[in-house]
């Protein structure tokens, strides 16, 4: 048996999405669209929370001043990721996710499309940061070499 990284051992994040995908598909429902819409809705909800939180005076700067550490931890090998850091501080912080534990687990379960809902959620919630542009330019789950995340501080962004 393959030993999984900490993240996939203790958090079976890919399993529920794959199980739900299989169940919806077994009823001849458009599982991919349904899960992606769910991911969009959850991402927008979480994005509103992030916006409210980062709109508190100076919270945007606190997040920005910690973004390098947060990014390194959230994309770490300890959590099951393979990455390439592409930051150019202090103006831009970036990471290319070369391998994602969600995607890898869904692939092992032969349900790669099940994980797209997480990618949809990710893309939506990232719009919520006040004064921080958080963009994902590509995604492994969509066939790209990497999930390319780029963050810049923009005092004009609401």
C-alpha positions in Angstrom: 0.0 0.0 0.0 1.3 3.5 -0.9 1.9 5.7 2.1 -0.1 8.9 1.7 1.1 12.4 2.8 -0.3 13.7 6.0 -3.0 15.7 4.2 -4.6 12.8 2.4 -4.2 10.4 5.4 -6.1 12.6 7.8 -8.4 14.5 5.5 -10.3 12.3 3.0 -11.1 15.3 0.9 -11.2 13.5 -2.4 -13.3 10.6 -1.3 -16.6 12.5 -0.6 -16.4 14.3 -3.9 -15.7 11.1 -5.8 -18.5 9.3 -3.9 -21.0 12.1 -4.6 -19.9 12.2 -8.3 -20.4 8.4 -8.6 -23.8 8.6 -6.9 -25.1 11.5 -9.0 -23.8 9.8 -12.2 -25.6 6.5 -11.3 -28.9 8.4 -11.5 -28.0 9.7 -15.0 -27.6 13.3 -13.6 -24.9 15.7 -14.8 -22.7 15.2 -11.8 -19.9 17.3 -13.1 -22.1 20.4 -13.6 -23.9 19.9 -10.4 -20.7 19.6 -8.3 -19.1 22.5 -10.2 -22.1 24.7 -9.4 -21.8 23.7 -5.8 -18.1 24.6 -5.8 -19.0 28.0 -7.3 -21.6 28.7 -4.7 -19.4 27.6 -1.8 -16.5 29.6 -3.2 -18.7 32.8 -3.5 -19.9 32.3 0.1 -16.4 31.8 1.4 -15.2 34.8 -0.7 -17.8 37.1 0.9 -16.4 36.0 4.3 -12.8 36.6 3.2 -13.8 40.0 1.9 -15.5 41.0 5.1 -12.5 39.8 7.1 -9.8 41.5 5.0 -11.9 44.7 4.9 -11.3 45.2 8.6 -8.8 48.1 8.9 -5.2 46.9 8.4 -6.3 43.2 8.0 -5.4 43.4 4.3 -1.8 44.4 5.2 -1.6 41.8 7.9 -2.6 39.1 5.3 -0.3 40.5 2.7 2.7 40.7 5.1 2.1 37.0 5.9 1.2 35.7 2.4 4.6 34.3 1.7 4.5 32.1 4.9 0.9 31.1 4.3 1.5 30.2 0.7 4.5 28.1 1.5 2.6 26.2 4.2 -0.6 25.7 2.2 1.4 24.3 -0.8 3.8 22.3 1.2 4.9 18.7 0.6 3.7 17.9 4.1 0.2 18.6 2.8 0.8 16.4 -0.3 1.7 19.1 -2.8 4.6 19.3 -5.3 5.3 22.9 -6.1 7.6 25.5 -7.7 7.8 28.9 -6.0 7.9 31.8 -8.4 7.6 34.8 -6.1 9.1 38.2 -6.9 8.7 39.9 -3.5 7.5 42.3 -2.4 5.3 43.0 -5.4 4.2 39.5 -6.4 4.0 36.2 -4.6 3.4 33.1 -6.7 3.4 29.3 -6.7 3.0 26.7 -9.4 1.3 23.6 -8.0 2.7 20.8 -10.0 0.9 18.0 -8.2 -2.2 18.4 -6.0 -3.3 15.8 -3.5 -7.0 16.4 -4.3 -6.4 15.7 -8.0 -4.1 12.8 -7.4 -6.6 11.1 -5.1 -9.4 11.6 -7.6 -7.2 10.2 -10.3 -6.5 7.1 -8.2 -10.2 6.7 -7.8 -10.7 7.1 -11.5 -12.9 10.1 -10.9 -10.8 13.1 -12.0 -13.8 15.3 -12.8 -15.0 14.9 -9.2 -12.3 17.2 -8.0 -13.2 20.1 -10.3 -15.7 21.3 -7.8 -12.8 22.1 -5.5 -11.0 24.0 -8.3 -14.2 26.0 -8.9 -14.5 26.8 -5.2 -10.9 27.9 -5.2 -11.3 30.2 -8.2 -14.4 31.9 -6.6 -13.2 32.4 -3.0 -9.9 33.9 -4.2 -11.8 36.9 -5.6 -12.8 37.9 -2.1 -9.6 39.3 -0.8 -9.8 43.0 -0.2 -6.8 44.8 -1.9 -5.2 41.5 -2.9 -5.4 40.1 -6.4 -5.3 36.4 -6.0 -5.4 34.7 -9.4 -5.1 31.2 -10.7 -4.1 31.3 -14.3 -4.2 27.5 -15.0 -5.1 24.2 -13.3 -3.7 20.7 -13.4 -7.3 19.4 -13.2 -8.0 21.3 -16.5 -5.0 19.7 -18.2 -2.3 22.3 -17.5 1.2 21.5 -16.3 0.5 23.4 -13.1 -2.0 25.4 -11.1 -0.4 28.8 -11.4 -1.3 31.1 -8.5 -0.2 34.7 -8.5 -0.9 37.3 -5.7 -0.3 41.0 -5.9 -1.2 43.8 -3.5 -3.6 46.3 -5.2 -4.9 49.1 -3.0 -7.5 49.9 -5.8 -9.1 46.4 -5.7 -12.3 46.3 -3.6 
